[in-house]
Structure formats: structure tokens, C-alpha cells
Amino acid sequence: MTDAADRGGHGMRRWMLVAALVLAVGGSSTAQQGGLPPHAWVFGSWTGGIFPPGDGVGPRCFGQPTVIFMRDVVLRASPLDIAYRQRLLETVAAEPDALEMRFLPAQPQNTPFGARVSPDVGFGCPGGPNTLRVERRGPNEIVFPDCAEFPSPLRRCIPE
């Protein structure tokens, strides 16, 4: 009985040590950001990208944003369809003024010509339809560098 109790005690201490290490190493950047994910600075609605950004203030901007960033999803307007293209985030790597986003692989849609991935499911970036690099150019301006479908900067939509 003493051996089992010792093993249980050692196991508990080992788990507590692992938990403390995870919090100390892995949780430090999260703690610095108040528990928000690394891409929280880009959350919201953005206009522009496809064309130069218009006025980013008020209901007009919020009524027709080009890109919407959320915790797990990025929505983008499509010139070929009324509906937004939805991309689920797989990973996000943060740099001081940039993000490297990797999306779950795009699923083919059934078309009259067979199952195909929509041509505008990505952002026209060199890494393919499942990647996106976002660079911050100012407090309310970002760009998707080298992404053919988004050659212009994007401006954050802000209330009046």
C-alpha cells in the first residue's frame, strides 16, 4: 500500500511539474496579451484589398467589408459570388507586425464539371490557397503582400 501511495504521489508531482512548465513556457505570450490569441490585433472587418480602400468609417464599411477576421475563421468577399468564402484557421504564427496564417485545406465543391476547389477560395498568395501572410502597416491598415487577388491595402472598419 505504501508503494502505491508513493507512486501516486510521484505521479501527481510529475503532472504538477509538467503543468507548471507548460504555464511558464507556453502561456507566457498568452498572458502578455491578456489571454487573447496571437492574431487578436487583426480581429474585425476590413475594406479594400481588391480595390483601394474606401472610407473605413461608419455603417457603409461594416455593410460591405472585404475581409472579416475572427478567432477561428476568416471570411473574404468574392468577386464571383455574393456569399463570402469561409476559411477555417489551422495555425497562426505571429511576428511583431505580421501574421502567417495556415488554413485547413479547401474542400472541393461539386460543379457540373466535377468536384473542384473554387478558384477564389484563397487570396492569390504565393504559398497557395491555404496560406495568408498579413502585415500591419499602421494602426488600422494591413496588406497581404504578394497576393494577386488583394493587391491594395485594407483599412479597418471603425464606428463613427
C-alpha positions as CSV (number, residue, x, y, z in Angstrom):
1,M,0.0,0.0,0.0
2,T,2.9,2.3,0.7
3,D,4.4,1.7,-2.7
4,A,1.1,2.6,-4.5
5,A,0.8,5.7,-2.4
6,D,4.3,6.7,-3.3
7,R,3.8,6.1,-6.9
8,G,0.6,8.1,-6.8
9,G,2.4,10.9,-5.1
10,H,5.3,10.9,-7.5
11,G,2.9,10.8,-10.5
12,M,0.9,13.8,-9.1
13,R,4.1,15.8,-8.5
14,R,5.3,14.9,-12.0
15,W,2.0,16.2,-13.5
16,M,2.1,19.3,-11.4
17,L,5.7,20.0,-12.7
18,V,4.6,19.4,-16.3
19,A,1.6,21.8,-15.8
20,A,3.9,24.4,-14.2
21,L,6.3,24.2,-17.2
22,V,3.5,24.5,-19.7
23,L,2.2,27.6,-18.0
24,A,5.7,29.1,-17.6
25,V,6.8,28.4,-21.2
26,G,3.7,28.1,-23.4
27,G,1.5,30.5,-21.5
28,S,3.8,33.5,-21.3
29,S,2.9,35.1,-24.6
30,T,-0.8,34.5,-23.9
31,A,-0.5,36.1,-20.5
32,Q,1.1,39.1,-22.1
33,Q,-1.8,39.6,-24.4
34,G,-4.4,39.1,-21.7
35,G,-5.4,35.6,-22.8
36,L,-6.1,36.6,-26.4
37,P,-4.8,34.6,-29.4
38,P,-1.8,36.0,-31.3
39,H,-3.9,37.3,-34.1
40,A,-6.3,39.3,-32.0
41,W,-5.0,42.6,-33.3
42,V,-6.5,41.8,-36.7
43,F,-10.0,40.8,-35.5
44,G,-12.8,42.8,-37.2
45,S,-14.0,44.0,-40.6
46,W,-11.7,45.3,-43.2
47,T,-12.4,47.1,-46.5
48,G,-10.2,47.4,-49.6
49,G,-7.7,44.8,-50.7
50,I,-9.3,44.1,-54.1
51,F,-9.6,47.8,-54.8
52,P,-8.0,50.7,-52.9
53,P,-9.8,51.1,-49.6
54,G,-12.7,53.5,-49.3
55,D,-13.8,55.3,-46.2
56,G,-13.3,52.9,-43.3
57,V,-15.8,54.8,-41.0
58,G,-19.4,54.0,-40.3
59,P,-22.1,51.7,-41.5
60,R,-21.2,51.7,-45.1
61,C,-17.9,50.0,-44.4
62,F,-19.5,47.5,-42.0
63,G,-22.2,46.7,-44.6
64,Q,-19.7,45.5,-47.2
65,P,-16.4,44.5,-45.7
66,T,-13.9,42.7,-48.0
67,V,-12.4,40.6,-45.2
68,I,-13.6,39.7,-41.7
69,F,-11.1,38.1,-39.2
70,M,-12.4,36.1,-36.2
71,R,-10.8,33.8,-33.8
72,D,-11.1,30.6,-35.9
73,V,-12.5,31.9,-39.2
74,V,-11.5,34.3,-41.9
75,L,-14.3,35.4,-44.3
76,R,-13.4,37.0,-47.6
77,A,-15.6,38.7,-50.3
78,S,-15.6,37.1,-53.7
79,P,-15.9,38.9,-56.9
80,L,-17.5,35.8,-58.4
81,D,-20.2,35.2,-55.9
82,I,-22.5,37.0,-53.4
83,A,-21.6,34.8,-50.5
84,Y,-18.3,35.2,-48.5
85,R,-15.7,32.5,-48.8
86,Q,-15.1,31.0,-45.3
87,R,-11.7,29.7,-44.3
88,L,-11.1,27.9,-41.1
89,L,-7.8,28.6,-39.4
90,E,-5.5,25.7,-38.7
91,T,-2.5,27.7,-37.2
92,V,-1.4,31.3,-36.8
93,A,2.3,32.3,-36.3
94,A,2.8,35.8,-35.0
95,E,5.7,38.3,-35.6
96,P,5.7,41.8,-34.2
97,D,3.8,43.3,-37.1
98,A,2.9,40.3,-39.2
99,L,0.9,37.0,-39.1
100,E,1.4,33.8,-41.0
101,M,-2.0,32.0,-41.3
102,R,-2.4,28.5,-42.4
103,F,-6.0,27.4,-43.2
104,L,-7.5,23.9,-43.2
105,P,-7.3,22.5,-46.7
106,A,-10.0,23.8,-49.0
107,Q,-12.6,21.2,-49.8
108,P,-13.7,20.6,-53.4
109,Q,-17.3,21.7,-54.3
110,N,-19.5,19.7,-56.7
111,T,-19.8,21.5,-60.0
112,P,-21.2,20.5,-63.4
113,F,-17.6,19.7,-64.3
114,G,-16.9,17.6,-61.3
115,A,-15.6,18.3,-57.8
116,R,-13.3,21.3,-57.8
117,V,-11.9,23.8,-55.4
118,S,-13.3,27.3,-56.1
119,P,-10.7,29.4,-57.8
120,D,-11.2,32.3,-55.4
121,V,-11.1,30.2,-52.2
122,G,-7.6,31.6,-51.4
123,F,-6.1,35.0,-51.5
124,G,-3.9,34.5,-54.6
125,C,-0.8,34.3,-52.4
126,P,2.4,32.5,-53.4
127,G,2.0,29.9,-50.7
128,G,-1.2,28.6,-52.3
129,P,-4.9,28.8,-51.3
130,N,-4.3,27.6,-47.7
131,T,-1.8,30.3,-46.6
132,L,-2.0,34.0,-45.9
133,R,0.6,36.5,-44.7
134,V,-0.8,39.6,-43.1
135,E,1.4,42.6,-42.5
136,R,0.4,45.6,-40.3
137,R,1.2,49.0,-42.0
138,G,-0.4,51.2,-39.4
139,P,-2.9,51.1,-36.6
140,N,-5.8,50.5,-39.0
141,E,-4.1,49.3,-42.2
142,I,-2.9,45.9,-43.3
143,V,-1.6,44.4,-46.5
144,F,-1.4,40.8,-47.9
145,P,2.0,41.1,-49.6
146,D,2.4,39.4,-53.0
147,C,-1.2,38.2,-53.0
148,A,-2.5,38.7,-56.5
149,E,-6.2,38.9,-55.6
150,F,-5.6,41.5,-52.9
151,P,-3.0,44.0,-54.4
152,S,-4.3,47.0,-52.4
153,P,-4.1,47.7,-48.7
154,L,-7.0,47.0,-46.4
155,R,-8.4,49.5,-43.9
156,R,-10.2,48.5,-40.7
157,C,-13.9,49.4,-40.4
158,I,-14.4,51.6,-37.4
159,P,-17.7,53.0,-35.9
160,E,-18.5,56.7,-36.4
